[in-house]
Amino acid sequence: MECRLTPSATVQFSVGSETVNQTAGTFSIPVTLTGAVTPSITSFASGFNDIRSEAFDATGNLYVADAGNNMVWKVTPIGVVSSVLNVGRPTGVAFDAAGNLYVSSEVLQRVLQITPGGQTNVYAEFVDNSGLLPINFSPFGPAVVDAAGYLYVAVVGNGAGAVYKVQPGGGASTRFAEPFFGATGLCSDAAGNLYVANSFDSFRGRVNKVTPGGVVSVFAEGFKYPGSLAFDAAGNLYVGATSAGTVSKVTPAGVISTFASGFNLPGALAVDAAGNIYVGDTISVGGKVGNQGTVRKVSISHVTVPFTLTGTAVSGTDYRGVTAGSLVFAPGQTTAYITGTLVSDPGFSKTITFTLGSPSGDTTLGSPAANTLTIIEPAKKAATSTTAVLKADGSLWQYTGGTGLQLLSPAGTILSTSAVTDAAGFTDVYAITADHHLWEHTVAGWAYLSAGSFLQLSAATNAVGNAVIFAVLTDNSLWENSSLFAGDHWRLLSPGGTILSISAVTDAAGNDDVYAVTADQNLWQHGPAGWALLSRGSFQQVSAGLNGAGQALVFAVLTDHSLWENNPAFASDHWRPLSPAGTILSVSAGGSDDVFAITSDHHLWEHTAAGWAFLSVGSFASLSGATNTAGQGDVFAVLTDTSFWEYDPAFPALWQDLVPSGVAAGSAARTR
């Protein structure tokens, strides 16, 4: 037998040249992979007779329903075959989330359940007056049973087919969807839709889609006796056409292509966790099957393409983070990126030419195979904002546009910092020293505020415009230091064991507000009237800011990495979702109703009243938002390579590289 494969893919740059402004901070050159990557086909296990169904357990063992041998077999990941159950013509196997194995038997006209402990039970029977027999079945969603415990079974009889729904625990069943022309293939997608192969439909060769509500529609057609189905993790459907001896791939959009061909009777399909496809291929001799059935493994390899760098740009002077190397396309991946960081070097524009080499396998090199990146390097404009810069060596610096860095405290002395600009326009920097004491730096120099075990700080100003500091201690108590308080100026806001993290802001009325994530991960706000509960939930990080009316608001990242905004200007409970779960790593408020966010891919975005705007690709590590002289949001950012950058809409090129390396964190000196 000769199994034939689909044509090879082509890899090339999207364009032959492009331009990037040096102050963008990073560059990302896309390389695309088009066409189908050639898979390899190997024999995984053999000696079967009439393979009807396949299913994987949670540990990667493949179970094979061998109707000709009246046996269910187990095949380990290395291809060792052993018997599991001797039963009359098994035609379907599948697992539920609890590890129970379900086996449909054409002879018994039953579905059997085998528990993880090895106990075999009769789960459902399918005998009625029309002689319906169970042929194949599949889980509803990612498991055999749905959330309510229902099992879905495809049944064929008298040239027509239906999908039955079996109640939790087995026993009674009801018709869920019909009619089908021989429902010998059944599988489900991640959304819980069922897909049915009409194996008796020789004219149209259809695969039907059945919604969770039982609505039937045509998903794809044109197959020669489609008999087996399986999904991969990317949502592609694979269809085994028994008459044509092919396995076709159907994308989520319904685009059909031949994935592999040359099989005899591809009557069963299964996909493992790595995306390999296992084809139950039975040989028919004189219209009869024999013990020559083989499970064939169809694998898609990674595609590797080397690239080199030439041009007038100098590594370390104009860019960093990329050298000659290779891009690797994982199975199913269509785009990869050559990325790097641009270094501040005002002067003439420079170029980098990236040239692709020969890709691996029989993937071909397309055109353009080279991309020339022109780096435009405009002259810098001095920054206008002031920020405290904590370096990785524990030294503390103050950065001011036009004057650069000024050392405030030497290496090994500082753990964390928070800065604010008071009403007089002076920058106050609060710092937790290596011995966990608290100090304040003003134009007069350093002043010792308190001994103790300080953990986290957030600075603001009070009603008379003087700087105040909110401090979380290592016992998770919260304190405030303000010139308006009598005595030593300290006041306890929340006792030990209650506070996880905080963020402070001063509203237009001069009130200092602090938002706090408490030990139970609820969110509270402390203002002139005291504490108020904003929301219960799994809060992780907060950043306080102001809305257009000068009222305090807060941006909150939950433990599911969704982003929410609490704003007095919003109706009802004042909450609004900004970004869904799994998208946000950290945030920092900027200008009016403005927040900067590091997304899960470490890129930087800004959300304003106009919505989301993409600022830069790159590996962003931490942020500190501020407001420029025009009232616009600007942000200081530490990248994972420890460089320190400022983004300001007032800059001609938007970005400036302030410190090339060695920065651990920054704290912008925000004004009210």
ZAGUBA-22834 format. One record per residue (C-alpha): y, x, z. Coordinates in steps of 0.5 Angstrom, whole numbers, plus 500, padded with zeros to 3 digits. Layout:
% ZAGUBA-22834
YXZ
...
% end
This chain:
% ZAGUBA-22834
500500500
507502498
513500503
519500499
526501502
533498501
538503497
541509501
548508504
555512502
560515507
567517506
574516508
578510508
584513505
585520502
592521506
596518511
602520516
603520523
609521528
608527533
610523538
605517537
601522542
594521538
591521531
585517529
582518522
577512520
570514516
567508513
559507512
558502506
551500504
545500508
542506511
535507509
530505514
523509515
517505515
511508519
504505522
505503529
498499531
492497526
485493526
488486527
486480523
491475521
497477525
501470527
506472532
509478536
513479543
516484547
516484555
521487559
518494559
517495552
510493551
509489544
504483545
501481538
498474537
491475532
489469530
483472526
480475532
482470537
485475541
492477544
493484544
498489548
501495545
504500549
510504546
506509544
501505540
495504545
492497544
488493549
486486550
490481554
487474552
481471548
483465546
482460540
486462534
493464538
499463534
505464538
507469544
513469548
516471555
521468559
526472564
521472570
515475566
511470564
507470558
506464554
501463548
500457543
493456541
491453535
484451537
486449544
492445541
495448548
500453550
498457556
502461561
500467564
503470570
505477571
499477576
494475571
493468573
492463566
495456567
495450561
502449560
503444555
498440550
500438543
495433541
497426538
495421533
498425527
494431529
500436530
498443532
502449536
504454531
509458533
515458539
521462541
525462547
532458548
537463549
535470551
529467555
523463553
526457558
533455558
537455564
534448566
527451565
525448558
521451553
522450545
515450541
515450533
509445531
506444524
502438522
500434515
505439511
511437516
514441522
518439528
521443534
518440541
522441548
517442554
520440560
520445566
514447569
510445563
506438561
510433557
514435551
519431546
521432539
527436539
529437532
525435525
523435519
521442517
517444511
512448516
515451522
511457522
517462524
522460530
527464534
534464538
540467537
545469543
549463543
542459544
542456537
534456534
532458527
526455524
523458518
520453513
514457510
511451506
518450502
516454496
522451492
528452497
525457502
530455507
531457514
534452518
539453524
538448530
544447535
543446543
544439541
539438536
543438530
540441524
543445518
541450513
543457515
540461509
535460503
532463497
526466501
519466498
515462503
519465509
514465515
517470521
524471524
527475529
534477531
537484533
542485538
548485533
546478531
543480524
537475523
531478519
526474515
519476513
517472506
510472506
509471498
514476496
512481502
519483504
523483510
530480509
537481513
542476514
548477517
552472522
556470516
550469512
550475507
543476505
540483503
533486502
532490508
525493506
519491502
512492499
509488505
502484504
503478509
509480514
507474518
510476525
517480527
519483533
525487535
525492541
531494545
533500540
533496534
527498531
523492527
516491528
512487522
506484523
503485516
496482514
492484508
489478504
483480500
481474495
485469499
482471506
484476511
480481514
481487520
486490516
492488519
497493521
504492525
509497522
515500525
521500521
526504524
534506522
536513524
543515526
547518520
550525521
556527517
559534518
567535517
571541517
579542518
584546514
591546513
598548516
597545523
595550528
590548534
593548540
600548538
600542534
594538536
588539540
582536542
578536535
575542532
570542526
564538528
560532526
560524526
554520528
553513526
549509530
544504527
549498525
555502526
560502520
566506522
567512526
573516528
576523528
580523533
585528537
591529541
598531538
602537541
609536542
612542537
619540534
620543527
617542520
612537519
605540519
598538515
591537517
586536512
579534514
573535509
567531510
560535508
553532506
551527510
544526513
538523510
539520503
546517505
550520499
557522500
563518497
570519495
575520498
571526501
577529504
583526508
590530509
594528515
601529515
604530522
612528522
615532528
622529530
627533534
626530541
631526545
632527553
628522557
633518562
628516567
626519573
619520576
615523581
609528578
603529582
599535579
592536580
593542584
596538590
604540588
609535587
614535582
620531580
621530572
628527570
630527563
635533561
633537566
625537566
621539572
623540579
618543584
619538591
612541594
608547593
600546591
595544596
600539600
600532597
595527596
599521593
606519592
611513590
618513588
624508587
631508585
636506591
642502590
646508589
642511584
638516588
631517587
627517593
620520593
615518599
609523599
602523603
601530605
594534606
594532613
595524611
602524614
608521611
614524608
620522604
624526599
632524598
638528595
638531602
631534602
625532606
625528612
618527616
617519617
611519621
604522623
598518622
592517617
596514611
592512605
596508600
604507598
608503594
616503594
621498594
628497596
631492601
637487601
642493602
639497597
636502601
629505600
623502603
616504603
609499604
604504607
596502607
593506613
586509613
584503618
586499612
592496616
599495612
605497615
613497612
618502614
625499612
632501615
633494617
628494622
630496629
627502633
623507629
624502623
616501622
613494622
606492622
605487617
597486617
592489622
586494621
581492616
585487612
588491606
585494600
591495596
598493595
604493590
611492592
617490588
624488590
627481587
634480584
636477591
634484594
628481598
622486598
616483596
609486597
602483594
596485597
589485596
585483602
578486604
575479602
578481595
583475596
590476593
596475598
604475598
609478603
616476602
622474607
618467609
612472611
605471608
602466603
595466600
596466592
589466590
582467592
577471588
575478586
581482585
581489584
588492582
595489582
602491580
608487582
614486577
620481576
620475571
627474567
630470573
629476577
623473581
617477584
611476580
604480580
599482574
592482577
586485575
579482577
573485578
570483572
576487568
580480566
587480567
592475570
599474571
602470577
609468575
614463579
616461572
609458570
608451572
602448576
599454580
603459577
597463574
596464567
590469564
593475559
586478557
579476558
573479562
571486560
577488557
582491562
581498566
588498570
595496569
602497571
608493570
614495566
621491565
622483565
615480565
612486562
606489563
602496560
595496560
589501559
584497556
576498556
576503550
582507554
587505549
594503551
597496550
603492552
604485554
611481554
613474553
612475545
604477547
600483546
602489542
598495541
602502543
597508542
590510541
587515546
584517553
589514558
587515565
593512569
600509568
606508572
611503569
619502569
625500566
630504561
637503561
637497556
632493561
626495556
619496559
617504559
611507562
609514564
602515562
597521564
591522559
584524561
586531558
591531564
597531559
603527562
607522557
613518557
613511552
620509551
623504546
629507546
626514544
627515536
619517536
617512542
613518545
614524549
610529551
613531558
608536561
602539557
597539562
595539570
597532572
593528576
598522577
605519576
610515580
616512576
622511580
623504579
630500580
630493582
% end
